Amino acid sequence: MLALQVAKSVFIKQTIEWTEMVTGYETPNRYQVYFKNPGDPNYTMLFTCKEMSDYCERNYCSGDTRPFIMNIKHMSNMNIDNDYQSNIFAVMNKPYKYTCYCLARPEMTGHYKGVEGPRFGKIYQPYTYCDPVFHVMNNIGQIIYSITTDCCKCGFCCRGGCGMFEPITFHIFKGENCDSKMINLACGKIIKHSMGIQSLLSDADNFEVFFPNECSPEEKLTFIGAALMIDYMFFEENPNQRH
């Protein structure tokens, strides 16, 4: 946890799944999480993440309803056979939710070691009329941060056309209240980077998370989970949606 304690930001890179591009069948998402030591211009890999889900969940559920367990492994426990089932550092558990307005709202919980392990945080998306909001909670369910963005941005409402070249910034606010128009009050941000024409071939996305200054390692790990949840909620497409 020392690396997370000193990290000011992390870069999350989604792996391009070539098998998915060739066959058209959705494969489990994989991500690498990098961080910079203070004063170091180079990124260092911190975690690797892999989605654990079945074929039907990936290929027939839309990204916002898709259930999964994201296994997160620390680089110190990596091995040559890419075993994501043992020596798990943490997991993010997103259950299936068929959301209808204020009913069955999406959520994701973070646990150390496995889904039965100690909970370190939770991300919850309440119902909003326009701009999306995510509440970041601690291990006892208290809202400590909120995340939002302007829903009218080109890259948010349109993935094709100009949206391919438009980065999207999700602003982090302290506490429960947030407003996408008052970014001067934001204490951090999550940036979904532009993927350009690659968006025509793959739905793999890259994110950068800039943590609030007073963040604990557990809160930073929850923010990494929030970036992954944002990716699934708004930018993940199954084969039917792409067609």
C-alpha positions in Angstrom: 0.0 0.0 0.0 3.0 2.3 0.2 2.9 3.0 -3.5 -0.7 4.1 -3.3 0.0 6.1 -0.2 2.5 8.4 -2.1 0.8 8.3 -5.5 -0.7 11.5 -6.7 -2.3 10.0 -9.8 -2.6 6.7 -11.7 -2.9 5.9 -15.3 -5.3 3.0 -16.2 -4.7 1.4 -19.6 -7.2 -1.1 -21.0 -5.7 -4.0 -23.0 -6.8 -4.2 -26.6 -8.4 -7.7 -27.0 -7.3 -8.8 -30.5 -9.4 -12.0 -30.2 -12.4 -9.9 -29.6 -11.7 -7.7 -32.6 -11.3 -10.8 -34.9 -14.1 -13.0 -33.7 -16.6 -10.3 -32.6 -17.2 -12.0 -29.3 -16.8 -10.1 -26.1 -13.8 -11.3 -24.0 -13.0 -10.4 -20.4 -11.7 -6.9 -20.0 -8.1 -6.4 -18.7 -6.4 -3.3 -17.3 -3.0 -2.2 -16.2 -2.7 0.4 -13.5 0.5 2.6 -13.5 1.6 5.2 -11.0 4.4 7.8 -10.7 6.6 8.3 -7.7 6.9 12.0 -6.7 9.7 13.5 -8.9 9.8 10.5 -11.2 8.8 11.3 -14.9 8.3 7.6 -15.7 5.2 5.4 -14.9 5.6 2.2 -12.9 3.1 -0.7 -13.1 1.3 -1.1 -9.9 -1.7 -3.4 -10.5 -3.1 -5.7 -13.2 -6.8 -6.2 -13.3 -8.9 -8.9 -15.0 -12.7 -9.2 -15.3 -14.2 -12.5 -14.1 -17.6 -13.1 -15.8 -19.2 -15.6 -18.0 -19.9 -15.6 -21.8 -23.6 -14.6 -21.6 -22.9 -11.8 -19.2 -20.3 -10.3 -21.5 -22.1 -10.8 -24.8 -25.8 -10.2 -23.9 -25.7 -7.7 -21.1 -25.1 -4.0 -21.9 -22.1 -2.5 -20.1 -24.2 -0.7 -17.5 -26.0 -3.8 -16.4 -23.1 -6.3 -16.9 -22.1 -8.1 -13.7 -18.5 -9.0 -13.0 -15.9 -9.4 -10.3 -12.7 -7.5 -11.2 -9.7 -9.3 -9.7 -6.8 -6.9 -8.9 -3.3 -8.3 -8.5 -0.3 -6.4 -7.1 2.7 -6.6 -9.4 4.7 -8.2 -6.5 2.4 -11.3 -6.9 2.5 -11.6 -10.6 3.6 -14.9 -12.2 4.4 -16.1 -15.7 1.1 -18.0 -16.3 -1.1 -14.9 -15.5 -3.0 -16.6 -12.8 -5.7 -14.2 -11.6 -7.4 -16.6 -9.2 -4.7 -16.8 -6.5 -2.9 -14.2 -4.4 -5.5 -11.6 -5.2 -4.8 -8.2 -3.7 -8.4 -6.8 -4.0 -11.6 -7.3 -6.0 -14.3 -4.9 -7.3 -17.7 -6.6 -7.3 -20.4 -5.2 -9.5 -23.7 -7.2 -9.3 -26.3 -7.3 -12.1 -28.7 -4.4 -11.8 -31.6 -3.8 -14.2 -32.0 -0.1 -13.4 -35.3 1.7 -13.9 -35.1 5.4 -12.9 -34.6 5.4 -9.1 -34.9 1.6 -8.7 -32.0 -0.9 -8.6 -29.3 1.7 -9.0 -25.8 0.5 -10.1 -23.2 -0.1 -7.4 -19.8 -1.7 -7.0 -18.1 -2.7 -3.8 -14.4 -3.2 -3.1 -13.0 -5.9 -0.9 -9.5 -7.0 0.0 -8.5 -10.6 -1.0 -11.9 -11.6 -2.3 -15.6 -10.9 -2.2 -15.8 -12.3 1.4 -12.9 -10.2 2.5 -12.9 -6.9 4.4 -14.7 -4.1 2.5 -12.6 -1.0 1.9 -15.1 1.1 -0.2 -18.1 1.3 -2.4 -19.2 3.3 -5.5 -22.9 4.0 -5.9 -24.7 5.8 -8.8 -27.9 7.6 -7.6 -30.6 8.7 -10.0 -30.1 12.1 -11.5 -32.1 13.9 -14.2 -29.2 14.9 -16.3 -25.5 14.9 -15.3 -24.4 11.5 -14.0 -23.2 11.3 -10.3 -21.2 8.7 -8.5 -20.9 8.6 -4.7 -17.6 7.2 -3.3 -18.2 5.7 0.1 -15.9 4.3 2.8 -16.1 0.9 4.4 -19.0 1.8 6.6 -21.1 3.4 3.8 -20.5 7.1 4.5 -20.3 9.3 1.4 -16.9 10.9 1.3 -16.6 12.1 -2.3 -18.8 12.5 -5.3 -17.9 12.4 -9.0 -19.8 14.1 -11.9 -19.4 15.4 -15.5 -21.3 17.4 -18.0 -23.6 15.1 -19.9 -23.7 17.5 -22.9 -20.0 17.0 -23.8 -19.5 15.6 -27.3 -17.3 12.7 -26.2 -19.8 11.7 -23.5 -23.1 11.7 -25.5 -21.5 10.6 -28.8 -18.7 8.0 -29.1 -18.4 8.3 -32.9 -17.7 11.4 -35.0 -16.2 14.3 -32.9 -16.5 12.2 -29.8 -13.6 10.0 -30.9 -11.2 12.9 -30.3 -12.8 14.4 -27.2 -11.4 13.7 -23.8 -14.0 13.6 -21.0 -13.3 14.9 -17.5 -15.2 13.6 -14.5 -14.7 16.0 -11.5 -14.3 14.9 -7.9 -15.9 16.9 -5.1 -15.6 16.5 -1.4 -18.8 15.2 0.2 -22.2 14.5 -1.3 -22.9 17.7 -3.2 -21.4 18.2 -6.6 -22.0 20.4 -9.7 -20.3 19.9 -13.1 -20.6 23.7 -13.6 -18.5 24.5 -10.5 -15.2 22.8 -11.4 -13.3 25.4 -9.4 -14.5 23.6 -6.3 -13.3 20.1 -7.5 -10.5 18.5 -5.5 -9.6 15.9 -8.1 -10.6 14.4 -11.5 -10.8 11.3 -13.6 -10.0 11.8 -17.3 -11.2 9.5 -20.0 -8.6 10.0 -22.7 -9.4 10.4 -26.4 -8.7 7.1 -28.3 -9.1 8.6 -31.8 -9.8 6.3 -34.7 -9.0 3.3 -32.5 -12.5 3.7 -31.2 -13.8 2.4 -34.5 -12.0 -0.9 -33.9 -12.0 -1.4 -30.2 -13.8 -0.2 -27.1 -10.6 -0.2 -25.1 -10.2 3.0 -23.2 -7.5 4.7 -21.1 -8.2 6.7 -17.9 -6.1 8.9 -15.6 -7.1 9.5 -12.0 -5.9 12.6 -10.1 -6.5 11.9 -6.4 -7.6 14.5 -3.9 -4.7 15.6 -1.7 -6.0 14.1 1.5 -6.9 10.7 0.1 -6.1 7.5 2.0 -4.8 4.4 0.2 -8.2 2.7 0.6 -9.9 5.8 -1.0 -7.4 5.8 -3.9 -8.1 2.1 -4.5 -11.9 3.0 -4.5 -11.3 5.7 -7.0 -9.5 3.2 -9.3 -12.6 1.1 -9.0 -14.8 4.2 -9.8 -12.8 4.7 -13.1 -13.4 1.1 -14.1 -17.1 1.4 -13.2 -17.4 4.6 -15.3 -15.8 2.7 -18.2 -18.5 0.0 -18.0 -21.4 2.3 -17.4 -20.8 4.6 -20.4 -18.1 3.3 -22.8 -18.3 -0.5 -22.8 -20.2 -2.1 -25.7 -21.1 -5.7 -26.3 -21.1 -7.1 -29.9 -24.8 -6.4 -30.4 -24.4 -2.7 -29.6 -21.3 -2.4 -31.8 -23.2 -3.9 -34.8 
